Amino acid sequence: MATNKVTTNVIDMSGDTGGLVWVKGTEAQRPTGVAGDLRFNTTDNRLEYKDNSDWKRFAQSASGAPTFEADFLVLGGGGGGGNPANSGQSVPGAGGGAGGLRTSFGSTSGGGSSAESKIELGLGISHTVTVGAGGAVAGGSSAASGSNGSDSVLASITSLGGGGGAGLGAGKAGGSGGGGANNNGGAGTSGQGYVGQTAPYNKGGGGGGTGAGGSTTMSGGDGTSVSITGAAVTYGGGGGGADYGGSAAEPGGAGGGGAGGYNANNGSPGTDGLGGGGGGGVTYCCGPFGTNGGPGGSGIVIVRYPNTYTITVGAGLTSSTTTDGSDKITSFTAGTDTISFS
């Protein structure tokens, strides 16, 4: 095919009522390209252009605003550990489940699922961000489960809070399930986290993690390692179950899970910003009564986007922004409000 090179700075086609026909092909047929190249992607029927590092899509949101793609990590708050309180029995409480994890970065998301597609965010419009708080420990004089953690939200992405660990009975369902005490663990949510551990008689089960169930019936499940901030961080460890006759804490899962209580020692809290489940509390028949479970750790919301865009953050959110190569990374650690990009 003959190629004619245009050497003028201005091409005037104002008298033509037709349209330009761009080069086109599938995503697999993309050339290496140079900055400024433009083509039509027949895989998703979108125009795309080459910037300094990658092919980017032209897009438009339902509101009519132009959009861009961003990576995300959304992690719910961890569930609180179970508190058997003063039941008058040798009873161990269960660990809380980790907050559910959804991410587009890397290859793996929560619950052993594959990483999701990037999110499309509109320019000049508001997007809701909510960081889920950790679940509280149950109070009172009778056995009760810890509270579920709160959900975290980024625009259309919601990750559920972790299930509360049982004081007696079954664990609560959540992003990752709370452990059971003398009973079944709570269900996890597909694509977010694992089921809590089912405990044998007189044991407190470990809470489910985002990356695995507990390695034993009493340990918390491990979390998921994600490098969206530029460094590998493990998010969403389940809380450890309590052990009324033990001499050491049952471990929480890697990624912020709190250790379980033992003898007269309270369960440890889950780690804030990692969505860890709280460790279970314990009632000991032959010594101090009513040690408490630990509260769950708060979740986090992270957005990774090209450094050509500027973010505006509402006053109700606590955030920080760093850079990694040609991307900005904004992390939200508390609050709820809206954000926008320009």
Phi, psi and omega in degrees: 000134179288144179239126177254122180271126178267125184254356178279158180279341183230130173247118183259109177242026186294340180273358182261133179261006179272209180217162178283142176254112183275158169300148185214161178173172180287169177299323179293339181266007178304134171283169174300314174073167174231162181305129180104346177297147183225136180208166176256122181272111183281352177290316180241008177056049178228145167290144177217156182227157179263123172266203184290344185227335189204167173278131180241147182268143162277135182211169178215133181280172179299333180281353183094353179282143174297152184234166172218164181262143179220148171278156182214157165222124180234120186233123178286167176289147180285153178283151178284152178286151179290147183233104180288345178054211186267067182278349180077012180234165170279096188229126175262135175277164184260159178282149177283151177282152177290156172297148178295146183238127171232132180209153175256354189266135181083209185246344188232136174249190184291154179070019180076011180277165176286152177301146182277170174290156176299157179267143174267125180242133181279145176278137174076011176236162185271140176235133181282136171232129175227130176258119183289134176280158175288152180287144181280161174278140178292140177251190178095181187260000178241158183299140180204153177284155170292160179283150171295149170291165179272154180287150171249147188222138166227105180052247183271359184260124176234130173246130186282150173294154180291152179286142178292143175285148184283143167277313167218140176097204187279147175286161180274148174285152178187198175306309162241145187282146173287151179289156177263152176247111188056029188195187185283150172284157179284155181287144168271176181254129180306133180080005181227320184189176186258165177293150173287161183283141173273121187267144172285181183304134177059037175227152174255123182287150175284148177287152178290149175253175179280339183252344181189161167284175180296147179287336169229176181292343184251345180273152177285150177289146180286158179271194185244130179275126180224139184251031185297333180275358184103349176224148181290127177228137178264125184245140167083058173270141179281155178284149178280149175282157180279161179221104186289337182254004186274169178248004179210158181287143169284131190289146166281164181286152175303134184106033170094009177288134179282146178286150178285159177283163175207145185048241183262014184263133179293157168292149182275151178287153169290158184277128176297143181083349178244357177062031182285146175283149177283148177287152181285150174269175186216142168253130185244124189291334189248021182200212181300144182257155163069041171291154190263153166284168178266148176289158176285157177274150179292158178274198180202152173233129182231134176237129178243123190214159181301144184286002174281351180253152179242133182259142172243127188247131177296154185294340182280359182248144171260122187214166173212150182234132176233178178234152174214106185063233181266014181244151166260148176232116177252125181249131179250125186246353179194154170096183176212138180183198178242159174232160174214162181233149175221000000 
